[in-house]
């Protein structure tokens, strides 16, 4: 169990005792509204703290048998008991995590991922290619569907920009905290003196806008340009003006799409991205104006935020928002992204345990 979860559960235990003292107060029983609010809070806390207190006792038993395992004569017997309590520990932690997690409407919502090379020149473009491969591998493991909206190749390998659409179960819930700055530290192939360079890419995760929720975009606000596709392969490349560039004049959003063979399909893909971007910008403005909404502990999700560092020399990946470092960068880049994503989601859900319960607050 992560330390921040244990710390939060200890606070819950203290809160339980506070509420129990309040319940004993005669004057408080006259206020029915406050009494009902506290009762709901108490029930929610009691469920999770009961499991936590069992977990604490189980941890003490594990420690006792771990000490007995130091005795050669008792080792085999102690090991059997230790493994029983260890299994129980994992089961209790799963139940606690399940109580922290909440259901929302995003489990069937797809998203667009935009990867752009930032500072670092060619190395940043190569890193953008690595990130593209990482999310592709992760999507394959999750059995999500990927559609490439736009690819802009770099002269030295990798990509200057990638926009892809991902659909599948729980896509947005898993990827919602990937937006921000991603930094790589490694020795580039072009570096002759073996010096480590730092380069960055930016990622934006934008929820897909369902047809029923699409905003109105006036055709008079759009500037549409056509041009010949460029890039690797295909007879349609550089032969017809099938590629599309759409500029939304009021917001300045520019979307290009050239991966489909027909101009009609490229326009449809580009408009999907444009709808999603504008909708996302509008929702962000609403959140900023509403001072009652709690600030996300993981940052704003803007591209300017620094999320992670990928250090190749140490095989280390660090998420700076939760101060988590894992020494398995190779696994993460090959699709084991849950190793870093799941702790972020857990912390978010722990910190917002009551924020999603409208019946209490």
C-alpha positions in Angstrom: 0.0 0.0 0.0 1.3 3.4 -1.0 2.3 5.8 1.9 -0.2 8.5 0.9 -3.1 6.0 1.1 -2.0 4.9 4.6 -1.7 8.5 5.7 -5.2 9.3 4.3 -6.7 6.2 6.1 -5.1 7.3 9.4 -6.9 10.7 9.0 -10.1 8.8 8.3 -9.7 6.9 11.6 -9.3 10.2 13.5 -12.4 11.6 11.7 -14.4 8.5 12.7 -13.6 9.2 16.4 -14.5 12.9 16.0 -17.9 12.0 14.5 -18.6 9.5 17.3 -17.9 12.2 19.9 -20.3 14.5 18.0 -23.0 11.8 18.0 -22.7 11.7 21.8 -23.5 15.4 22.0 -27.1 16.0 23.1 -27.3 19.4 21.5 -26.3 18.1 18.1 -29.2 15.7 17.9 -31.6 18.5 17.5 -30.1 19.5 14.1 -31.5 16.8 11.8 -29.9 18.1 8.7 -26.4 18.1 10.1 -27.0 14.8 11.8 -28.0 13.2 8.5 -25.0 14.6 6.7 -22.6 13.3 9.3 -24.4 9.9 9.3 -23.7 9.5 5.6 -20.1 10.6 6.0 -19.7 8.1 8.9 -21.1 5.2 7.0 -18.8 5.9 4.1 -15.7 6.2 6.3 -16.6 3.2 8.5 -16.6 0.8 5.5 -13.1 1.7 4.5 -11.6 2.2 7.9 -12.9 -1.3 9.0 -10.9 -2.8 6.2 -7.9 -0.6 7.1 -7.9 -1.7 10.7 -8.0 -5.3 9.7 -5.1 -4.6 7.3 -3.1 -3.1 10.3 -3.6 -6.2 12.4 -2.7 -8.4 9.4 0.5 -6.4 8.9 1.5 -6.9 12.5 0.9 -10.7 12.1 3.1 -10.7 9.0 5.9 -8.9 10.9 5.7 -11.5 13.7 6.0 -14.4 11.3 8.8 -12.6 9.4 10.7 -12.5 12.7 10.1 -16.2 13.3 11.4 -17.1 9.8 14.8 -16.0 11.1 14.8 -19.1 13.3 16.1 -22.1 11.2 13.9 -24.6 13.2 10.7 -22.6 12.7 11.4 -21.3 9.2 9.2 -23.7 7.1 6.2 -23.4 9.4 6.6 -19.6 9.8 6.9 -19.2 6.0 3.6 -21.0 5.4 1.8 -18.7 7.8 3.6 -15.6 6.5 2.4 -16.4 2.9 -1.2 -16.8 4.1 -1.1 -13.3 5.7 0.7 -11.9 2.7 -2.1 -13.1 0.4 -4.7 -11.7 2.8 -2.8 -8.3 2.7 -3.2 -8.1 -1.1 -6.9 -9.0 -0.9 -7.5 -6.3 1.7 -5.7 -3.7 -0.4 -7.7 -4.6 -3.5 -10.9 -4.1 -1.5 -9.7 -0.8 -0.1 -8.7 0.5 -3.6 -12.1 -0.6 -4.9 -13.9 1.5 -2.2 -11.7 4.5 -3.2 -12.5 4.2 -6.9 -15.6 5.8 -8.3 -17.8 5.2 -11.3 -18.2 8.0 -13.9 -19.5 8.5 -17.4 -16.1 8.4 -19.1 -15.7 4.6 -19.3 -17.0 4.6 -22.9 -15.5 8.0 -24.0 -12.7 7.9 -26.5 -10.0 10.6 -26.8 -7.5 12.2 -29.1 -3.8 12.2 -28.1 -1.7 14.9 -29.6 2.1 14.4 -29.4 4.4 17.3 -30.4 8.1 17.6 -30.3 9.2 20.7 -28.3 12.7 21.7 -27.2 15.6 19.6 -28.4 15.4 19.6 -32.1 15.8 16.2 -33.9 16.1 14.4 -30.6 12.7 15.7 -29.5 11.2 14.4 -32.7 12.8 11.0 -32.1 11.4 11.0 -28.6 8.0 11.9 -29.9 8.3 8.7 -32.0 9.1 6.7 -28.9 6.0 8.1 -27.1 3.9 7.3 -30.1 5.1 3.7 -30.0 4.6 3.6 -26.2 0.9 4.6 -26.5 0.4 2.3 -29.5 1.8 -0.7 -27.5 -0.3 0.2 -24.5 -3.4 0.4 -26.7 -2.7 -3.0 -28.2 -2.4 -4.5 -24.7 -5.8 -2.9 -23.7 -7.3 -4.0 -27.1 -8.2 -0.4 -27.9 -8.7 0.8 -31.5 -6.3 3.4 -32.9 -6.9 5.7 -35.9 -4.1 8.0 -37.0 -5.5 11.5 -37.8 -2.2 13.2 -38.7 1.5 12.4 -38.8 4.2 14.9 -39.6 7.5 13.2 -40.1 10.9 14.6 -39.0 13.9 14.6 -41.4 16.1 12.7 -38.9 13.4 10.2 -37.8 10.5 10.3 -35.4 7.7 12.9 -35.7 7.2 16.6 -35.3 3.6 16.0 -34.6 1.2 13.0 -34.2 -2.5 13.1 -33.6 -4.3 9.9 -33.0 -7.8 8.9 -32.0 -8.2 6.0 -29.4 -11.5 4.2 -28.7 -12.2 1.4 -26.3 -13.3 0.6 -22.8 -12.0 3.0 -20.1 -9.8 4.9 -22.5 -10.3 8.4 -21.2 -10.2 7.3 -17.5 -6.8 5.7 -18.1 -5.2 8.4 -20.2 -6.8 11.6 -18.7 -3.6 12.5 -16.7 -1.1 12.1 -19.6 -1.5 15.7 -20.7 1.6 17.9 -20.1 5.3 18.0 -20.6 7.3 14.8 -21.0 11.1 15.1 -20.7 13.7 12.7 -21.9 17.4 12.4 -20.7 19.7 10.3 -22.8 22.7 10.3 -25.1 21.4 11.0 -28.7 22.7 8.8 -31.5 24.1 11.9 -33.1 26.2 12.9 -30.0 29.8 12.1 -30.7 31.2 13.0 -27.2 28.7 10.9 -25.3 27.0 13.7 -23.5 23.5 13.4 -22.1 21.0 15.7 -23.6 17.6 16.8 -22.3 14.7 17.1 -24.8 11.0 17.6 -24.3 7.7 16.7 -25.9 4.2 17.9 -25.1 1.1 15.7 -24.9 -2.5 16.8 -25.0 -5.3 14.3 -24.2 -8.6 15.7 -25.5 -11.9 13.9 -24.9 -13.9 12.9 -27.9 -17.1 14.9 -28.4 -20.1 12.8 -29.0 -22.4 13.9 -31.8 -25.2 14.9 -29.4 -22.9 17.2 -27.5 -21.1 18.8 -30.4 -21.0 22.6 -30.4 -22.2 24.7 -33.3 -19.3 25.8 -35.6 -20.3 28.2 -38.3 -19.0 27.4 -41.8 -18.2 31.1 -42.2 -15.7 30.8 -39.2 -13.7 28.1 -41.1 -10.8 28.5 -43.5 -10.3 25.3 -45.4 -7.2 24.6 -47.5 -6.3 21.6 -49.5 -2.9 20.3 -50.4 -1.0 17.3 -51.6 -0.3 14.6 -49.0 3.3 14.1 -48.0 5.1 11.3 -46.2 5.9 7.7 -46.7 4.2 5.3 -49.0 1.0 5.0 -51.0 0.0 5.8 -54.5 -2.2 8.7 -53.3 0.7 10.6 -51.9 1.7 13.7 -53.8 -0.8 13.0 -56.6 -4.1 14.6 -55.5 -5.1 17.5 -53.2 -6.6 15.1 -50.7 -5.0 16.6 -47.5 -7.0 19.1 -45.5 -6.0 22.0 -43.3 -8.9 23.6 -41.4 -8.5 26.8 -39.5 -11.1 28.0 -37.0 -10.7 31.7 -37.2 -12.3 32.8 -33.9 -10.1 30.5 -31.8 -7.1 30.2 -34.1 -7.2 26.4 -33.9 -5.5 24.7 -36.9 -6.0 21.0 -37.7 -4.4 19.1 -40.6 -5.3 15.6 -41.8 -3.7 13.8 -44.7 -3.8 10.1 -43.7 -7.0 9.1 -45.5 -7.1 8.6 -49.2 -10.0 10.9 -49.9 -10.5 14.6 -49.2 -13.9 13.9 -47.7 -12.6 11.5 -45.1 -9.7 13.8 -44.2 -12.1 16.7 -43.7 -14.3 14.5 -41.4 -11.3 13.4 -39.3 -10.0 17.0 -39.0 -13.5 18.3 -38.0 -13.6 15.6 -35.2 -10.3 17.0 -33.8 -11.5 20.6 -34.1 -14.8 19.9 -32.3 -12.9 18.2 -29.5 -10.3 21.0 -29.1 -12.9 23.8 -29.0 -15.1 21.9 -26.6 -12.1 21.2 -24.3 -11.2 24.9 -24.4 -14.7 25.9 -23.5 -14.9 23.5 -20.6 -11.5 24.7 -19.3 -12.8 28.3 -19.2 -15.8 27.2 -17.2 -13.6 25.4 -14.7 -11.4 28.4 -14.3 -14.3 30.7 -13.7 -15.9 28.4 -11.1 -14.0 29.0 -7.9 -15.9 26.3 -6.0 -14.3 23.5 -8.1 -11.3 22.0 -6.3 -8.0 22.4 -8.0 -6.7 19.2 -9.5 -3.8 17.9 -7.4 -2.2 16.7 -10.6 -2.0 20.1 -12.1 -4.0 21.8 -14.8 -3.2 19.2 -17.5 -1.9 21.9 -19.7 1.0 21.2 -22.1 3.2 23.6 -20.0 3.0 21.3 -17.0 6.0 19.0 -16.5 4.7 15.5 -16.0 7.5 13.0 -16.3 11.2 12.5 -16.9 12.4 9.5 -18.9 16.0 8.8 -17.9 17.5 6.1 -20.2 20.9 5.9 -18.5 19.2 4.8 -15.2 16.3 3.0 -16.8 14.2 5.3 -14.7 10.8 7.0 -15.2 9.7 9.7 -12.7 6.3 11.2 -12.4 6.9 14.6 -10.7 3.3 15.1 -9.7 3.3 12.3 -7.2 7.0 12.0 -6.7 7.1 8.4 -8.0 10.3 6.9 -9.6 10.3 3.4 -11.1 13.4 1.7 -12.5 11.7 -0.1 -15.4 11.6 2.5 -18.2 12.1 -0.3 -20.8 8.9 -2.0 -19.7 6.9 1.2 -19.7 8.0 2.1 -23.2 7.0 -1.3 -24.3 3.4 -0.8 -23.1 3.5 -1.5 -19.4 2.1 2.0 -18.8 -0.2 0.9 -16.0 2.9 0.8 -13.7 2.9 4.6 -13.7 -0.7 5.4 -14.5 -2.4 3.3 -11.8 -0.6 5.1 -8.9 -1.6 8.5 -10.3 -5.3 7.5 -10.6 -5.2 6.0 -7.1 -3.8 9.3 -5.6 -6.4 11.3 -7.5 -9.2 9.1 -6.2 -7.9 9.1 -2.6 -7.6 12.9 -2.5 -11.0 13.3 -4.0 -12.7 10.6 -2.0 -15.7 12.8 -1.0 -15.6 15.2 -4.0 -17.5 12.8 -6.2 -20.2 12.0 -3.6 -22.9 14.6 -4.1 -25.0 13.0 -1.4 -22.5 14.0 1.3 -21.1 17.3 0.1 
